């Protein structure tokens, strides 16, 4: 019985191919991630519990405008079967997860928090999963096309 072809994303990059990221890239990212641990602990201990900002509306409207542009671009790129969909869908997934997090965490009242949780569970997080699936499928198609 024939086995289905393995998903190209389940295989690591061939170590015989020229390094596209170099040896310094993994070290850089692991070093930055490590350096952020004490910084995050410091912030957790020193930041005020409450903060009032004067541009609250502009922050959220601006964020949602960026989200609208990215989601519209995903739709446009998907309709054209454009390979740039991979990066744009990844960006969309990231923005939707961040939007859900900040909506829930910045809700001022319990009713507002419940609404934010419902939005996150019913809209933002499923949208992020869809974006991630689109990105993964697009990447797998690109890898398969190269081989």
Secondary structure, 3 states (H helix, E strand, C coil): CCCCCCCHHHCCCCCCCCCCCHHHHHHHHHHHHHHHHHHHHHHHHHCCCCCCCCCHHHHHHHHHHHHHHHHHHHHHHHHHCCCCHHHHHHHHHHHHHHHHHHHHHHCCCHHHHHHHHHHHHHHHHHHHHHHHHHHHHHHHHHHHHHC
